[in-house]
Amino acid sequence: MPPAPRTLALSLARLLPIAFAALSTAAAQEARPRVRAIVLHRAAVFDSAETRFWPWRVANAIHAETRPGVIRRELLLGVGDPWDPSLVAESERNLRALRIFRDVRIDEQFTDSGVVLHVRTADAWTTTAGGSVATSGTESIVDLSLQEGNLFGTRTVAVLAYRNDPDRSSIALAFDTPRAIGDVVGLGASIVNRSDGRGRTASLRLPFLSLSARTGAALNFSAFEGRVLQFANGAVVDSLWREASYLRLEGAMALAASPRGYVRLGVLAQVRRDDMVPLADRTTL
């Protein structure tokens, strides 16, 4: 039976605004100028005025300048895309979030043939070294560390650390790079070798690369085996042997996402093992 004229009119009245809004959005995107070119302007850690002092010239010479690909992969606009000021602002935030630049700015140059984006970055000094020595009576604690936050200009974080205290000595090595696989998947790992044990971690991450991204996930693994000291009145009274590990998988999906914000729903699953026995019985684990 065909719908009554009044019902048909009401249905059309509801559908017309939706269709008009969709057409208006498409027309607005079509009317926007397109990105004609993206030009990178990379600056060293210290500018020409600062490099009059020779130590800063040496620092510029030994610092690996951030690679162009590291900058371009954080941009949410490509050549040929419609210009969108919200995506330009988010691209700036992405670059600042890397924490390897002392200044970030994206300037827009409008031309008859489209928009030219000038991406201006100035590297920050990303190498830090630390050390400390503390003594109390005949005992001492020594801490040494070296960290590079932009290894070879790739935004890879690398850490080397050493510690020696009255209970144990340890050497730690770690790295983390946010876009190791296909410029999308992040990878990290660490190893800690102690005089009385060892620890290991690894992570694989698919992050939300923008506010509009729909999915994100991470897989994390951690394992430790070593001696655990028990104290009473400030003195070691016993030692236990601990073996612990976990594997954790987490993922999330955006129920709604746009450059203005998002609503995400996530799940987490974890498998964990944690055993502890007297040190003399550690072979039973």
Helices and strands as residue ranges (DSSP letters): H 5-31, E 35-43, G 50-52, H 54-62, H 68-72, H 85-97, E 101-111, E 114-123, E 127-136, E 139-151, E 156-164, E 169-181, E 185-194, E 197-206, E 215-232, E 235-258, E 261-278, G 279-284
